[in-house]
Amino acid sequence: MPEYAFETIHCDAASGYSLFGGVGLSTEGHREAILRRAAEGWRYAGCIPASQRAGGFIETVDLIFEREKPED
């Protein structure tokens, strides 16, 4: 049976412009988190927006990791 872990990543670094105008947002630390978890035996399984601004910008995402639970 798999076990799951979640890690919150913030999308709050302003950079560039979006296609619809305004300043774009980018994530910080997602690659480091995925590589660190992989070294610990976790597999990246996906992400879920955790918080979002009224204008639609995602502020945080939860990265989802999974691995097989060791047998007891």
N, C-alpha and C positions, 0 to 999 in steps of 0.2 A: 504494500500500500504506500503511495507517495505521501510525503509531507511537504508543506508549502511554507515559504517565508516571503515577507513583503518588505520593500524598502522604498521610502518616500524620496522622490527627487523633485527639487524646486525648479520651476521654469520662469525665473525672474530676471534673467540677464537681458537687458534691452540691447538689440543689435539689428541694424538694417531696417527695412520697411517691408510690410506685408503687401500682398497683391491688392488688398482692399484699402490700403492707406494706413497710416499710423506706424508706430514703431513695432517691430516684430519681437518675439520673445524666444529665447533658446534655453535648453536644459543645461544644467551644470552637474557633472559628476556621474552621468549615466554609464559612460563607457568604463570608468574606473570601478563602479559598483558591479557591473556585469563581469568584468575580468576578475575582481576579488572574489565574488561568489563562485565563479567557475573554478578557481583554485581551491575552494573549500568543498568542491564536489556538487555544487548546485548547478542546475540547468535553467537558463532564462526561458520563461514560459509565456511572457506577454506583459502588457501594462494596462492599467485602468486609470482614467483621469480621476484624481481624488478631490480636487477643488477647482472651481472655474469662476472667472469674473462674469459680471452681468453682460459684458460685451462679447462673451464667447471665448476669451483667452483662457487657456488652461494654466492654472498657477502651479499645481503639483500633480505628479503622477505617482502611482504605486507600481514599482517594478515587481513582477511576480516570479519567484524562483521555486523549483521543485527538485526533489531527489527522492530516491527510494529510501524508506525507513529501514534502518538496520533491524534484522530479526532479533527478537528477544530470546 
